[in-house]
Amino acid sequence: MKVPKTNQLGVQIKDGLFYKFTGFRDQDVVSLTNFFQNTFGVTVEEKQLSVTGRNWGEVDLNGL
């Protein structure tokens, strides 16, 4: 995920816990993507976050 001035990696493990790691540079994204594809066989998704405080839409959370 792209957050202001840096990138963030979110990892959800099997028991449902979600970990966030921040501070990655733009050039680190390709290396991390390749690592996760080659090591774990998972596809990394890139998401843009709205961090301006504006939100047009609704949030639907399932399972909480």
C-alpha positions, -999 to 999 in steps of 0.1 A, spaced: 0 0 0 11 35 -7 9 58 23 22 93 26 59 95 17 65 58 20 50 23 13 34 -1 37 32 -39 36 2 -56 52 4 -93 60 -25 -114 73 -15 -147 89 -37 -179 90 -51 -172 125 -64 -139 113 -39 -115 128 -29 -86 105 6 -70 107 16 -37 90 52 -28 81 60 7 69 90 26 57 96 9 24 109 29 -6 93 28 -40 122 7 -53 117 -19 -26 82 -28 -39 95 -48 -68 120 -68 -46 93 -75 -20 68 -85 -46 93 -110 -62 102 -123 -27 66 -131 -18 58 -147 -52 90 -169 -52 90 -178 -15 53 -182 -6 36 -184 -40 13 -154 -33 5 -125 -54 10 -91 -39 -18 -65 -44 -10 -28 -46 -37 -5 -31 -39 32 -28 -52 46 5 -71 78 9 -53 96 37 -65 131 30 -94 127 54 -120 126 26 -140 95 21 -167 91 -5 -185 59 2 -194 34 28 -173 8 47 -187 -27 49 -168 -49 74 -177 -86 75 -169 -108 105 -165 -81 131 
